[in-house]
Every structure is written in structure tokens, then in C-alpha cells.
Amino acid sequence: MSPDTAATHHPTNTARLVTMANQIGSFFAHEGAERAPISIAEHLEQFWTRKMRTAIIEHLHAGGEGLAALPRAAILRLDQSTTAPPH
């Protein structure tokens, strides 16, 4: 594991990403269960680094402990968009 990878998976970093994702989720919650995950995913795409997005997706794959429902749905969208074959 490279130093960059080790830093990404450090529990404190993951906990911080979960906190940030949940805060973003709270901000967009007024949009409702259908639109909010889209807005959250767009925000993460626009403002988070690839490394941060990869780490939160990996956290979701590991069970997603601490993630609220809306950020969880948004991260699932991100994961699907990064693994979908190109059109």
C-alpha cells in the first residue's frame, strides 16, 4: 500500500469524509429523496478530489458506517457512474 493509499484509508480521514458527506446531505435534504442524491453527487463530483470520492466509495463498499441515507444514495450514484461503461 502506498503512503497516499494508506492516508486515504486512515480512520480519521474516513470519519471526516463521512461527516462532510452527511453535512452536504443535510444541506440538500430540502430537495427531497429523489433530487437530493443527484445534487449531492454533483457537489461531490465538482468539489471533492478523485481521491476523496474513491475513499468514500470504498467506505460505502465496506458497509458505509455513519453515512446518512441521502449521502449514501449519492455515493451509490457516484459509484455507478464511475463503473458504468462509456456510451
PDB file with one MODEL, atoms N, CA, C and O in Angstrom:
MODEL        1
ATOM      1  N   MET A   1       0.854  -1.174   0.000  1.00  0.00           N
ATOM      2  CA  MET A   1       0.000   0.000   0.000  1.00  0.00           C
ATOM      3  C   MET A   1       0.900   1.237   0.000  1.00  0.00           C
ATOM      4  O   MET A   1       1.793   1.354   0.839  1.00  0.00           O
ATOM      5  N   SER A   2       0.674   2.130  -0.910  1.00  0.00           N
ATOM      6  CA  SER A   2       1.484   3.342  -0.999  1.00  0.00           C
ATOM      7  C   SER A   2       1.122   4.285   0.144  1.00  0.00           C
ATOM      8  O   SER A   2       0.055   4.142   0.741  1.00  0.00           O
ATOM      9  N   PRO A   3       1.991   5.247   0.459  1.00  0.00           N
ATOM     10  CA  PRO A   3       1.670   6.212   1.506  1.00  0.00           C
ATOM     11  C   PRO A   3       0.381   6.980   1.207  1.00  0.00           C
ATOM     12  O   PRO A   3      -0.387   7.269   2.124  1.00  0.00           O
ATOM     13  N   ASP A   4       0.134   7.314  -0.068  1.00  0.00           N
ATOM     14  CA  ASP A   4      -1.096   8.020  -0.419  1.00  0.00           C
ATOM     15  C   ASP A   4      -2.318   7.172  -0.121  1.00  0.00           C
ATOM     16  O   ASP A   4      -3.311   7.668   0.412  1.00  0.00           O
ATOM     17  N   THR A   5      -2.246   5.888  -0.466  1.00  0.00           N
ATOM     18  CA  THR A   5      -3.365   4.985  -0.226  1.00  0.00           C
ATOM     19  C   THR A   5      -3.576   4.801   1.269  1.00  0.00           C
ATOM     20  O   THR A   5      -4.713   4.798   1.742  1.00  0.00           O
ATOM     21  N   ALA A   6      -2.500   4.649   2.007  1.00  0.00           N
ATOM     22  CA  ALA A   6      -2.621   4.478   3.450  1.00  0.00           C
ATOM     23  C   ALA A   6      -3.277   5.692   4.080  1.00  0.00           C
ATOM     24  O   ALA A   6      -4.112   5.547   4.972  1.00  0.00           O
ATOM     25  N   ALA A   7      -2.916   6.880   3.635  1.00  0.00           N
ATOM     26  CA  ALA A   7      -3.505   8.098   4.189  1.00  0.00           C
ATOM     27  C   ALA A   7      -4.992   8.182   3.873  1.00  0.00           C
ATOM     28  O   ALA A   7      -5.782   8.635   4.701  1.00  0.00           O
ATOM     29  N   THR A   8      -5.370   7.751   2.689  1.00  0.00           N
ATOM     30  CA  THR A   8      -6.770   7.788   2.290  1.00  0.00           C
ATOM     31  C   THR A   8      -7.617   6.912   3.197  1.00  0.00           C
ATOM     32  O   THR A   8      -8.756   7.260   3.508  1.00  0.00           O
ATOM     33  N   HIS A   9      -7.072   5.779   3.626  1.00  0.00           N
ATOM     34  CA  HIS A   9      -7.852   4.812   4.387  1.00  0.00           C
ATOM     35  C   HIS A   9      -7.688   4.979   5.889  1.00  0.00           C
ATOM     36  O   HIS A   9      -8.211   4.170   6.657  1.00  0.00           O
ATOM     37  N   HIS A  10      -6.998   5.975   6.310  1.00  0.00           N
ATOM     38  CA  HIS A  10      -6.848   6.231   7.729  1.00  0.00           C
ATOM     39  C   HIS A  10      -8.228   6.495   8.324  1.00  0.00           C
ATOM     40  O   HIS A  10      -8.996   7.281   7.770  1.00  0.00           O
ATOM     41  N   PRO A  11      -8.554   5.851   9.445  1.00  0.00           N
ATOM     42  CA  PRO A  11      -9.898   6.009  10.023  1.00  0.00           C
ATOM     43  C   PRO A  11     -10.312   7.457  10.264  1.00  0.00           C
ATOM     44  O   PRO A  11     -11.479   7.799  10.075  1.00  0.00           O
ATOM     45  N   THR A  12      -9.388   8.304  10.672  1.00  0.00           N
ATOM     46  CA  THR A  12      -9.731   9.697  10.912  1.00  0.00           C
ATOM     47  C   THR A  12     -10.145  10.378   9.620  1.00  0.00           C
ATOM     48  O   THR A  12     -11.109  11.143   9.603  1.00  0.00           O
ATOM     49  N   ASN A  13      -9.424  10.108   8.536  1.00  0.00           N
ATOM     50  CA  ASN A  13      -9.782  10.696   7.244  1.00  0.00           C
ATOM     51  C   ASN A  13     -11.142  10.211   6.787  1.00  0.00           C
ATOM     52  O   ASN A  13     -11.950  11.003   6.303  1.00  0.00           O
ATOM     53  N   THR A  14     -11.409   8.926   6.933  1.00  0.00           N
ATOM     54  CA  THR A  14     -12.697   8.377   6.530  1.00  0.00           C
ATOM     55  C   THR A  14     -13.806   8.981   7.375  1.00  0.00           C
ATOM     56  O   THR A  14     -14.855   9.352   6.849  1.00  0.00           O
ATOM     57  N   ALA A  15     -13.589   9.081   8.660  1.00  0.00           N
ATOM     58  CA  ALA A  15     -14.603   9.683   9.542  1.00  0.00           C
ATOM     59  C   ALA A  15     -14.878  11.120   9.130  1.00  0.00           C
ATOM     60  O   ALA A  15     -16.025  11.565   9.164  1.00  0.00           O
ATOM     61  N   ARG A  16     -13.851  11.841   8.745  1.00  0.00           N
ATOM     62  CA  ARG A  16     -14.030  13.230   8.296  1.00  0.00           C
ATOM     63  C   ARG A  16     -14.821  13.285   6.995  1.00  0.00           C
ATOM     64  O   ARG A  16     -15.681  14.149   6.826  1.00  0.00           O
ATOM     65  N   LEU A  17     -14.537  12.372   6.082  1.00  0.00           N
ATOM     66  CA  LEU A  17     -15.288  12.326   4.826  1.00  0.00           C
ATOM     67  C   LEU A  17     -16.761  11.999   5.077  1.00  0.00           C
ATOM     68  O   LEU A  17     -17.645  12.573   4.442  1.00  0.00           O
ATOM     69  N   VAL A  18     -17.017  11.083   5.999  1.00  0.00           N
ATOM     70  CA  VAL A  18     -18.403  10.739   6.354  1.00  0.00           C
ATOM     71  C   VAL A  18     -19.102  11.966   6.935  1.00  0.00           C
ATOM     72  O   VAL A  18     -20.235  12.270   6.564  1.00  0.00           O
ATOM     73  N   THR A  19     -18.432  12.666   7.837  1.00  0.00           N
ATOM     74  CA  THR A  19     -19.012  13.876   8.425  1.00  0.00           C
ATOM     75  C   THR A  19     -19.316  14.902   7.345  1.00  0.00           C
ATOM     76  O   THR A  19     -20.396  15.491   7.327  1.00  0.00           O
ATOM     77  N   MET A  20     -18.364  15.114   6.447  1.00  0.00           N
ATOM     78  CA  MET A  20     -18.568  16.089   5.372  1.00  0.00           C
ATOM     79  C   MET A  20     -19.721  15.669   4.465  1.00  0.00           C
ATOM     80  O   MET A  20     -20.557  16.498   4.104  1.00  0.00           O
ATOM     81  N   ALA A  21     -19.774  14.379   4.091  1.00  0.00           N
ATOM     82  CA  ALA A  21     -20.849  13.889   3.225  1.00  0.00           C
ATOM     83  C   ALA A  21     -22.206  14.085   3.892  1.00  0.00           C
ATOM     84  O   ALA A  21     -23.169  14.484   3.236  1.00  0.00           O
ATOM     85  N   ASN A  22     -22.284  13.809   5.185  1.00  0.00           N
ATOM     86  CA  ASN A  22     -23.542  13.990   5.907  1.00  0.00           C
ATOM     87  C   ASN A  22     -23.934  15.466   6.001  1.00  0.00           C
ATOM     88  O   ASN A  22     -25.117  15.797   5.925  1.00  0.00           O
ATOM     89  N   GLN A  23     -22.958  16.344   6.164  1.00  0.00           N
ATOM     90  CA  GLN A  23     -23.253  17.782   6.182  1.00  0.00           C
ATOM     91  C   GLN A  23     -23.783  18.237   4.824  1.00  0.00           C
ATOM     92  O   GLN A  23     -24.739  19.010   4.755  1.00  0.00           O
ATOM     93  N   ILE A  24     -23.172  17.767   3.765  1.00  0.00           N
ATOM     94  CA  ILE A  24     -23.640  18.106   2.416  1.00  0.00           C
ATOM     95  C   ILE A  24     -25.049  17.550   2.217  1.00  0.00           C
ATOM     96  O   ILE A  24     -25.910  18.210   1.636  1.00  0.00           O
ATOM     97  N   GLY A  25     -25.272  16.337   2.703  1.00  0.00           N
ATOM     98  CA  GLY A  25     -26.598  15.738   2.629  1.00  0.00           C
ATOM     99  C   GLY A  25     -27.640  16.570   3.347  1.00  0.00           C
ATOM    100  O   GLY A  25     -28.752  16.737   2.847  1.00  0.00           O
ATOM    101  N   SER A  26     -27.295  17.094   4.515  1.00  0.00           N
ATOM    102  CA  SER A  26     -28.220  17.947   5.273  1.00  0.00           C
ATOM    103  C   SER A  26     -28.538  19.217   4.494  1.00  0.00           C
ATOM    104  O   SER A  26     -29.675  19.689   4.502  1.00  0.00           O
ATOM    105  N   PHE A  27     -27.539  19.763   3.827  1.00  0.00           N
ATOM    106  CA  PHE A  27     -27.737  20.989   3.059  1.00  0.00           C
ATOM    107  C   PHE A  27     -28.747  20.776   1.926  1.00  0.00           C
ATOM    108  O   PHE A  27     -29.580  21.643   1.665  1.00  0.00           O
ATOM    109  N   PHE A  28     -28.670  19.630   1.260  1.00  0.00           N
ATOM    110  CA  PHE A  28     -29.535  19.361   0.115  1.00  0.00           C
ATOM    111  C   PHE A  28     -30.821  18.611   0.478  1.00  0.00           C
ATOM    112  O   PHE A  28     -31.639  18.344  -0.402  1.00  0.00           O
ATOM    113  N   ALA A  29     -31.010  18.273   1.731  1.00  0.00           N
ATOM    114  CA  ALA A  29     -32.166  17.466   2.150  1.00  0.00           C
ATOM    115  C   ALA A  29     -33.497  18.096   1.759  1.00  0.00           C
ATOM    116  O   ALA A  29     -34.461  17.378   1.493  1.00  0.00           O
ATOM    117  N   HIS A  30     -33.567  19.421   1.720  1.00  0.00           N
ATOM    118  CA  HIS A  30     -34.826  20.093   1.376  1.00  0.00           C
ATOM    119  C   HIS A  30     -35.293  19.756  -0.044  1.00  0.00           C
ATOM    120  O   HIS A  30     -36.455  19.982  -0.383  1.00  0.00           O
ATOM    121  N   GLU A  31     -34.396  19.217  -0.874  1.00  0.00           N
ATOM    122  CA  GLU A  31     -34.752  18.866  -2.248  1.00  0.00           C
ATOM    123  C   GLU A  31     -35.540  17.555  -2.326  1.00  0.00           C
ATOM    124  O   GLU A  31     -36.121  17.245  -3.366  1.00  0.00           O
ATOM    125  N   GLY A  32     -35.564  16.797  -1.251  1.00  0.00           N
ATOM    126  CA  GLY A  32     -36.322  15.549  -1.228  1.00  0.00           C
ATOM    127  C   GLY A  32     -35.502  14.342  -1.633  1.00  0.00           C
ATOM    128  O   GLY A  32     -34.380  14.461  -2.126  1.00  0.00           O
ATOM    129  N   ALA A  33     -36.092  13.176  -1.412  1.00  0.00           N
ATOM    130  CA  ALA A  33     -35.390  11.906  -1.588  1.00  0.00           C
ATOM    131  C   ALA A  33     -35.016  11.598  -3.038  1.00  0.00           C
ATOM    132  O   ALA A  33     -34.076  10.843  -3.284  1.00  0.00           O
ATOM    133  N   GLU A  34     -35.735  12.167  -3.990  1.00  0.00           N
ATOM    134  CA  GLU A  34     -35.405  11.896  -5.392  1.00  0.00           C
ATOM    135  C   GLU A  34     -34.302  12.809  -5.914  1.00  0.00           C
ATOM    136  O   GLU A  34     -33.363  12.338  -6.556  1.00  0.00           O
ATOM    137  N   ARG A  35     -34.403  14.100  -5.647  1.00  0.00           N
ATOM    138  CA  ARG A  35     -33.461  15.080  -6.214  1.00  0.00           C
ATOM    139  C   ARG A  35     -32.194  15.240  -5.375  1.00  0.00           C
ATOM    140  O   ARG A  35     -31.115  15.443  -5.932  1.00  0.00           O
ATOM    141  N   ALA A  36     -32.302  15.153  -4.063  1.00  0.00           N
ATOM    142  CA  ALA A  36     -31.150  15.417  -3.198  1.00  0.00           C
ATOM    143  C   ALA A  36     -29.935  14.535  -3.519  1.00  0.00           C
ATOM    144  O   ALA A  36     -28.829  15.068  -3.610  1.00  0.00           O
ATOM    145  N   PRO A  37     -30.084  13.215  -3.696  1.00  0.00           N
ATOM    146  CA  PRO A  37     -28.890  12.418  -4.020  1.00  0.00           C
ATOM    147  C   PRO A  37     -28.201  12.862  -5.311  1.00  0.00           C
ATOM    148  O   PRO A  37     -26.979  12.774  -5.429  1.00  0.00           O
ATOM    149  N   ILE A  38     -28.977  13.331  -6.262  1.00  0.00           N
ATOM    150  CA  ILE A  38     -28.395  13.829  -7.514  1.00  0.00           C
ATOM    151  C   ILE A  38     -27.562  15.078  -7.231  1.00  0.00           C
ATOM    152  O   ILE A  38     -26.430  15.197  -7.699  1.00  0.00           O
ATOM    153  N   SER A  39     -28.130  16.003  -6.464  1.00  0.00           N
ATOM    154  CA  SER A  39     -27.418  17.242  -6.122  1.00  0.00           C
ATOM    155  C   SER A  39     -26.178  16.962  -5.290  1.00  0.00           C
ATOM    156  O   SER A  39     -25.132  17.578  -5.494  1.00  0.00           O
ATOM    157  N   ILE A  40     -26.297  16.038  -4.357  1.00  0.00           N
ATOM    158  CA  ILE A  40     -25.146  15.685  -3.510  1.00  0.00           C
ATOM    159  C   ILE A  40     -24.041  15.084  -4.380  1.00  0.00           C
ATOM    160  O   ILE A  40     -22.875  15.459  -4.254  1.00  0.00           O
ATOM    161  N   ALA A  41     -24.407  14.153  -5.258  1.00  0.00           N
ATOM    162  CA  ALA A  41     -23.414  13.529  -6.140  1.00  0.00           C
ATOM    163  C   ALA A  41     -22.743  14.577  -7.026  1.00  0.00           C
ATOM    164  O   ALA A  41     -21.528  14.540  -7.221  1.00  0.00           O
ATOM    165  N   GLU A  42     -23.527  15.506  -7.558  1.00  0.00           N
ATOM    166  CA  GLU A  42     -22.958  16.577  -8.388  1.00  0.00           C
ATOM    167  C   GLU A  42     -21.982  17.429  -7.575  1.00  0.00           C
ATOM    168  O   GLU A  42     -20.921  17.811  -8.068  1.00  0.00           O
ATOM    169  N   HIS A  43     -22.349  17.719  -6.334  1.00  0.00           N
ATOM    170  CA  HIS A  43     -21.470  18.505  -5.459  1.00  0.00           C
ATOM    171  C   HIS A  43     -20.157  17.754  -5.215  1.00  0.00           C
ATOM    172  O   HIS A  43     -19.078  18.341  -5.296  1.00  0.00           O
ATOM    173  N   LEU A  44     -20.254  16.458  -4.917  1.00  0.00           N
ATOM    174  CA  LEU A  44     -19.046  15.670  -4.664  1.00  0.00           C
ATOM    175  C   LEU A  44     -18.169  15.608  -5.913  1.00  0.00           C
ATOM    176  O   LEU A  44     -16.944  15.686  -5.819  1.00  0.00           O
ATOM    177  N   GLU A  45     -18.789  15.470  -7.071  1.00  0.00           N
ATOM    178  CA  GLU A  45     -18.034  15.454  -8.330  1.00  0.00           C
ATOM    179  C   GLU A  45     -17.315  16.786  -8.554  1.00  0.00           C
ATOM    180  O   GLU A  45     -16.174  16.820  -9.016  1.00  0.00           O
ATOM    181  N   GLN A  46     -17.990  17.864  -8.224  1.00  0.00           N
ATOM    182  CA  GLN A  46     -17.444  19.191  -8.505  1.00  0.00           C
ATOM    183  C   GLN A  46     -16.390  19.636  -7.499  1.00  0.00           C
ATOM    184  O   GLN A  46     -15.404  20.268  -7.878  1.00  0.00           O
ATOM    185  N   PHE A  47     -16.587  19.316  -6.224  1.00  0.00           N
ATOM    186  CA  PHE A  47     -15.743  19.902  -5.188  1.00  0.00           C
ATOM    187  C   PHE A  47     -14.812  18.931  -4.459  1.00  0.00           C
ATOM    188  O   PHE A  47     -13.884  19.372  -3.782  1.00  0.00           O
ATOM    189  N   TRP A  48     -15.035  17.643  -4.580  1.00  0.00           N
ATOM    190  CA  TRP A  48     -14.163  16.672  -3.932  1.00  0.00           C
ATOM    191  C   TRP A  48     -13.141  16.169  -4.940  1.00  0.00           C
ATOM    192  O   TRP A  48     -13.428  16.064  -6.133  1.00  0.00           O
ATOM    193  N   THR A  49     -11.958  15.862  -4.455  1.00  0.00           N
ATOM    194  CA  THR A  49     -10.934  15.285  -5.317  1.00  0.00           C
ATOM    195  C   THR A  49     -11.295  13.835  -5.641  1.00  0.00           C
ATOM    196  O   THR A  49     -12.104  13.212  -4.954  1.00  0.00           O
ATOM    197  N   ARG A  50     -10.690  13.326  -6.678  1.00  0.00           N
ATOM    198  CA  ARG A  50     -10.899  11.912  -7.044  1.00  0.00           C
ATOM    199  C   ARG A  50     -10.538  11.013  -5.860  1.00  0.00           C
ATOM    200  O   ARG A  50     -11.224  10.029  -5.584  1.00  0.00           O
ATOM    201  N   LYS A  51      -9.471  11.357  -5.176  1.00  0.00           N
ATOM    202  CA  LYS A  51      -9.016  10.563  -4.028  1.00  0.00           C
ATOM    203  C   LYS A  51     -10.091  10.524  -2.933  1.00  0.00           C
ATOM    204  O   LYS A  51     -10.342   9.472  -2.345  1.00  0.00           O
ATOM    205  N   MET A  52     -10.713  11.654  -2.665  1.00  0.00           N
ATOM    206  CA  MET A  52     -11.778  11.717  -1.659  1.00  0.00           C
ATOM    207  C   MET A  52     -12.981  10.893  -2.104  1.00  0.00           C
ATOM    208  O   MET A  52     -13.551  10.141  -1.314  1.00  0.00           O
ATOM    209  N   ARG A  53     -13.365  11.038  -3.371  1.00  0.00           N
ATOM    210  CA  ARG A  53     -14.516  10.279  -3.884  1.00  0.00           C
ATOM    211  C   ARG A  53     -14.238   8.780  -3.835  1.00  0.00           C
ATOM    212  O   ARG A  53     -15.108   7.998  -3.452  1.00  0.00           O
ATOM    213  N   THR A  54     -13.041   8.381  -4.218  1.00  0.00           N
ATOM    214  CA  THR A  54     -12.677   6.964  -4.173  1.00  0.00           C
ATOM    215  C   THR A  54     -12.739   6.443  -2.745  1.00  0.00           C
ATOM    216  O   THR A  54     -13.240   5.344  -2.507  1.00  0.00           O
ATOM    217  N   ALA A  55     -12.242   7.214  -1.804  1.00  0.00           N
ATOM    218  CA  ALA A  55     -12.241   6.785  -0.402  1.00  0.00           C
ATOM    219  C   ALA A  55     -13.660   6.627   0.141  1.00  0.00           C
ATOM    220  O   ALA A  55     -13.935   5.670   0.863  1.00  0.00           O
ATOM    221  N   ILE A  56     -14.561   7.543  -0.192  1.00  0.00           N
ATOM    222  CA  ILE A  56     -15.928   7.440   0.336  1.00  0.00           C
ATOM    223  C   ILE A  56     -16.680   6.300  -0.355  1.00  0.00           C
ATOM    224  O   ILE A  56     -17.520   5.654   0.272  1.00  0.00           O
ATOM    225  N   ILE A  57     -16.394   6.044  -1.626  1.00  0.00           N
ATOM    226  CA  ILE A  57     -16.997   4.902  -2.314  1.00  0.00           C
ATOM    227  C   ILE A  57     -16.513   3.599  -1.676  1.00  0.00           C
ATOM    228  O   ILE A  57     -17.304   2.684  -1.449  1.00  0.00           O
ATOM    229  N   GLU A  58     -15.225   3.521  -1.392  1.00  0.00           N
ATOM    230  CA  GLU A  58     -14.682   2.327  -0.735  1.00  0.00           C
ATOM    231  C   GLU A  58     -15.293   2.150   0.653  1.00  0.00           C
ATOM    232  O   GLU A  58     -15.555   1.027   1.083  1.00  0.00           O
ATOM    233  N   HIS A  59     -15.518   3.255   1.346  1.00  0.00           N
ATOM    234  CA  HIS A  59     -16.166   3.189   2.657  1.00  0.00           C
ATOM    235  C   HIS A  59     -17.587   2.636   2.515  1.00  0.00           C
ATOM    236  O   HIS A  59     -18.023   1.827   3.333  1.00  0.00           O
ATOM    237  N   LEU A  60     -18.298   3.066   1.490  1.00  0.00           N
ATOM    238  CA  LEU A  60     -19.642   2.546   1.236  1.00  0.00           C
ATOM    239  C   LEU A  60     -19.577   1.039   0.976  1.00  0.00           C
ATOM    240  O   LEU A  60     -20.411   0.290   1.485  1.00  0.00           O
ATOM    241  N   HIS A  61     -18.607   0.594   0.198  1.00  0.00           N
ATOM    242  CA  HIS A  61     -18.456  -0.844  -0.094  1.00  0.00           C
ATOM    243  C   HIS A  61     -18.171  -1.639   1.172  1.00  0.00           C
ATOM    244  O   HIS A  61     -18.519  -2.816   1.266  1.00  0.00           O
ATOM    245  N   ALA A  62     -17.537  -0.993   2.145  1.00  0.00           N
ATOM    246  CA  ALA A  62     -17.208  -1.650   3.404  1.00  0.00           C
ATOM    247  C   ALA A  62     -18.361  -1.576   4.411  1.00  0.00           C
ATOM    248  O   ALA A  62     -18.196  -1.950   5.572  1.00  0.00           O
ATOM    249  N   GLY A  63     -19.501  -1.104   3.978  1.00  0.00           N
ATOM    250  CA  GLY A  63     -20.661  -1.035   4.861  1.00  0.00           C
ATOM    251  C   GLY A  63     -21.195   0.366   5.065  1.00  0.00           C
ATOM    252  O   GLY A  63     -22.354   0.538   5.443  1.00  0.00           O
ATOM    253  N   GLY A  64     -20.376   1.362   4.824  1.00  0.00           N
ATOM    254  CA  GLY A  64     -20.822   2.753   4.891  1.00  0.00           C
ATOM    255  C   GLY A  64     -21.198   3.233   6.283  1.00  0.00           C
ATOM    256  O   GLY A  64     -22.088   4.069   6.436  1.00  0.00           O
ATOM    257  N   GLU A  65     -20.531   2.713   7.284  1.00  0.00           N
ATOM    258  CA  GLU A  65     -20.860   3.099   8.661  1.00  0.00           C
ATOM    259  C   GLU A  65     -20.892   4.615   8.829  1.00  0.00           C
ATOM    260  O   GLU A  65     -19.962   5.318   8.433  1.00  0.00           O
ATOM    261  N   GLY A  66     -21.972   5.102   9.420  1.00  0.00           N
ATOM    262  CA  GLY A  66     -22.103   6.512   9.733  1.00  0.00           C
ATOM    263  C   GLY A  66     -22.738   7.357   8.644  1.00  0.00           C
ATOM    264  O   GLY A  66     -23.116   8.501   8.898  1.00  0.00           O
ATOM    265  N   LEU A  67     -22.865   6.821   7.439  1.00  0.00           N
ATOM    266  CA  LEU A  67     -23.453   7.602   6.345  1.00  0.00           C
ATOM    267  C   LEU A  67     -24.974   7.660   6.474  1.00  0.00           C
ATOM    268  O   LEU A  67     -25.628   6.636   6.667  1.00  0.00           O
ATOM    269  N   ALA A  68     -25.524   8.857   6.365  1.00  0.00           N
ATOM    270  CA  ALA A  68     -26.967   9.044   6.349  1.00  0.00           C
ATOM    271  C   ALA A  68     -27.515   8.570   5.007  1.00  0.00           C
ATOM    272  O   ALA A  68     -26.758   8.350   4.062  1.00  0.00           O
ATOM    273  N   ALA A  69     -28.831   8.415   4.930  1.00  0.00           N
ATOM    274  CA  ALA A  69     -29.473   7.834   3.744  1.00  0.00           C
ATOM    275  C   ALA A  69     -29.223   8.629   2.462  1.00  0.00           C
ATOM    276  O   ALA A  69     -28.904   8.034   1.433  1.00  0.00           O
ATOM    277  N   LEU A  70     -29.359   9.951   2.495  1.00  0.00           N
ATOM    278  CA  LEU A  70     -29.188  10.738   1.268  1.00  0.00           C
ATOM    279  C   LEU A  70     -27.751  10.707   0.751  1.00  0.00           C
ATOM    280  O   LEU A  70     -27.550  10.481  -0.442  1.00  0.00           O
ATOM    281  N   PRO A  71     -26.736  10.925   1.606  1.00  0.00           N
ATOM    282  CA  PRO A  71     -25.365  10.800   1.098  1.00  0.00           C
ATOM    283  C   PRO A  71     -25.052   9.381   0.624  1.00  0.00           C
ATOM    284  O   PRO A  71     -24.323   9.194  -0.350  1.00  0.00           O
ATOM    285  N   ARG A  72     -25.599   8.397   1.307  1.00  0.00           N
ATOM    286  CA  ARG A  72     -25.386   7.005   0.894  1.00  0.00           C
ATOM    287  C   ARG A  72     -25.907   6.808  -0.533  1.00  0.00           C
ATOM    288  O   ARG A  72     -25.229   6.208  -1.368  1.00  0.00           O
ATOM    289  N   ALA A  73     -27.104   7.313  -0.806  1.00  0.00           N
ATOM    290  CA  ALA A  73     -27.686   7.198  -2.154  1.00  0.00           C
ATOM    291  C   ALA A  73     -26.839   7.954  -3.177  1.00  0.00           C
ATOM    292  O   ALA A  73     -26.657   7.491  -4.303  1.00  0.00           O
ATOM    293  N   ALA A  74     -26.328   9.110  -2.784  1.00  0.00           N
ATOM    294  CA  ALA A  74     -25.486   9.909  -3.684  1.00  0.00           C
ATOM    295  C   ALA A  74     -24.183   9.182  -3.997  1.00  0.00           C
ATOM    296  O   ALA A  74     -23.737   9.169  -5.144  1.00  0.00           O
ATOM    297  N   ILE A  75     -23.585   8.589  -2.998  1.00  0.00           N
ATOM    298  CA  ILE A  75     -22.315   7.887  -3.193  1.00  0.00           C
ATOM    299  C   ILE A  75     -22.536   6.643  -4.045  1.00  0.00           C
ATOM    300  O   ILE A  75     -21.680   6.279  -4.852  1.00  0.00           O
ATOM    301  N   LEU A  76     -23.668   5.999  -3.870  1.00  0.00           N
ATOM    302  CA  LEU A  76     -24.004   4.874  -4.734  1.00  0.00           C
ATOM    303  C   LEU A  76     -24.108   5.339  -6.183  1.00  0.00           C
ATOM    304  O   LEU A  76     -23.645   4.643  -7.086  1.00  0.00           O
ATOM    305  N   ARG A  77     -24.707   6.502  -6.418  1.00  0.00           N
ATOM    306  CA  ARG A  77     -24.773   7.078  -7.778  1.00  0.00           C
ATOM    307  C   ARG A  77     -23.370   7.317  -8.327  1.00  0.00           C
ATOM    308  O   ARG A  77     -23.078   6.993  -9.478  1.00  0.00           O
ATOM    309  N   LEU A  78     -22.508   7.888  -7.489  1.00  0.00           N
ATOM    310  CA  LEU A  78     -21.123   8.134  -7.914  1.00  0.00           C
ATOM    311  C   LEU A  78     -20.444   6.833  -8.298  1.00  0.00           C
ATOM    312  O   LEU A  78     -19.765   6.747  -9.321  1.00  0.00           O
ATOM    313  N   ASP A  79     -20.636   5.831  -7.471  1.00  0.00           N
ATOM    314  CA  ASP A  79     -20.015   4.537  -7.722  1.00  0.00           C
ATOM    315  C   ASP A  79     -20.509   3.959  -9.037  1.00  0.00           C
ATOM    316  O   ASP A  79     -19.713   3.431  -9.815  1.00  0.00           O
ATOM    317  N   GLN A  80     -21.784   4.047  -9.295  1.00  0.00           N
ATOM    318  CA  GLN A  80     -22.348   3.523 -10.533  1.00  0.00           C
ATOM    319  C   GLN A  80     -21.851   4.316 -11.736  1.00  0.00           C
ATOM    320  O   GLN A  80     -21.610   3.744 -12.799  1.00  0.00           O
ATOM    321  N   SER A  81     -21.698   5.625 -11.576  1.00  0.00           N
ATOM    322  CA  SER A  81     -21.244   6.441 -12.706  1.00  0.00           C
ATOM    323  C   SER A  81     -19.766   6.194 -13.017  1.00  0.00           C
ATOM    324  O   SER A  81     -19.346   6.341 -14.165  1.00  0.00           O
ATOM    325  N   THR A  82     -18.983   5.825 -12.017  1.00  0.00           N
ATOM    326  CA  THR A  82     -17.561   5.574 -12.261  1.00  0.00           C
ATOM    327  C   THR A  82     -17.315   4.173 -12.785  1.00  0.00           C
ATOM    328  O   THR A  82     -16.263   3.908 -13.367  1.00  0.00           O
ATOM    329  N   THR A  83     -18.282   3.256 -12.587  1.00  0.00           N
ATOM    330  CA  THR A  83     -18.096   1.891 -13.057  1.00  0.00           C
ATOM    331  C   THR A  83     -18.907   1.577 -14.305  1.00  0.00           C
ATOM    332  O   THR A  83     -18.763   0.505 -14.894  1.00  0.00           O
ATOM    333  N   ALA A  84     -19.763   2.516 -14.708  1.00  0.00           N
ATOM    334  CA  ALA A  84     -20.592   2.300 -15.905  1.00  0.00           C
ATOM    335  C   ALA A  84     -19.724   2.364 -17.153  1.00  0.00           C
ATOM    336  O   ALA A  84     -18.814   3.188 -17.246  1.00  0.00           O
ATOM    337  N   PRO A  85     -20.011   1.484 -18.117  1.00  0.00           N
ATOM    338  CA  PRO A  85     -19.234   1.543 -19.370  1.00  0.00           C
ATOM    339  C   PRO A  85     -19.579   2.827 -20.124  1.00  0.00           C
ATOM    340  O   PRO A  85     -20.704   3.318 -20.029  1.00  0.00           O
ATOM    341  N   PRO A  86     -18.617   3.373 -20.874  1.00  0.00           N
ATOM    342  CA  PRO A  86     -18.885   4.589 -21.644  1.00  0.00           C
ATOM    343  C   PRO A  86     -19.944   4.323 -22.707  1.00  0.00           C
ATOM    344  O   PRO A  86     -20.075   3.203 -23.202  1.00  0.00           O
ATOM    345  N   HIS A  87     -20.692   5.355 -23.048  1.00  0.00           N
ATOM    346  CA  HIS A  87     -21.742   5.220 -24.057  1.00  0.00           C
ATOM    347  C   HIS A  87     -21.168   5.263 -25.446  1.00  0.00           C
ATOM    348  O   HIS A  87     -21.910   5.163 -26.424  1.00  0.00           O
TER     349      HIS A  87
ENDMDL
END
